[in-house]
Amino acid sequence: MVERSQAQLIVSFDNLSNVNDAGLARDSWGYDFFRDEGWSHLGVLNFKANWYRDDGCSIIFKSWKKKVFFPVLIMLP
């Protein structure tokens, strides 16, 4: 088991265009695993394969870090 500080937030990204799923009634990528480990997790769902180009995501995450919402962000695909 990997020990994670409560000050860390894992952010996962789920590209719904890859799974041909237009609905939001689903768990984000890695949800069950992160929940079972007791880790803080934010799942970002997107309908386009360009989420990584969205300046809005970067701006939000940087503002959270400045506000010490979560001083460490771990971002996974």
N, C-alpha and C positions, 0 to 999 in steps of 0.2 A: 504494500500500500504506500502511496505517495502522501507525505504530510503536506498540507497546504494551510497557509495562514488564513485567518478570517479576513485579513485585509486584501485578499486576492479574489478577483472575479474572473471566472472563465467565460469568455464570449465565443459562442459557436455560430457559424453561418450556415444556413440551409438554403440551397438554391432550388426552389420549387419547380423551376422550369425543367430541371433534370429529371424530376420524378413525375412530370406531367400531372401535377396535383394542383388544382385551382383553389382548393379549400384550405382554411386555416385550422380546421379541427384535427390537428395532429401535434405531436410533441416535436420540438426542435432536435436537431442532430445532437446526439450524445446525452439527451435529457435523463434517461433512465440511469445511465452509468454515473453521471455527476450527482444525481439525487441520492443514489445508493451510497456514494462515497461521502455524502454530507457536504459537498462543495457548493459554493455560491456560483450560480450559472445564469447567464442571460443568453437566450437563443434568438438570433435575428433571422427572420424568414423573409425571403425576397422572391418575387416572381420572375425576375430577370437575372441573367448571368453576369450582371455588371455591378453587383453590390460593392465589390472591392474598389470601385471607381467613384463611389458616392462620397463626395466631400462632407456631406451632412453627418455620416457615421463618424468620420475622423474628428470632426468638430465636437460632436457630442462626447465622445470618449475622452478627448483631451480636456474638455471642460470638467468632466467628472473627476479626472485625475487631479486637476488644479483645486477642486473643491474637496479633495480627499474623500470623495464618495467611495472609491476603491483605489488606494494608491498603486496597486499592481493589477494590470489587466493582462490576462493570458488569452490571446485570440487564436482560435483554432478554425480550420477550414469548414 
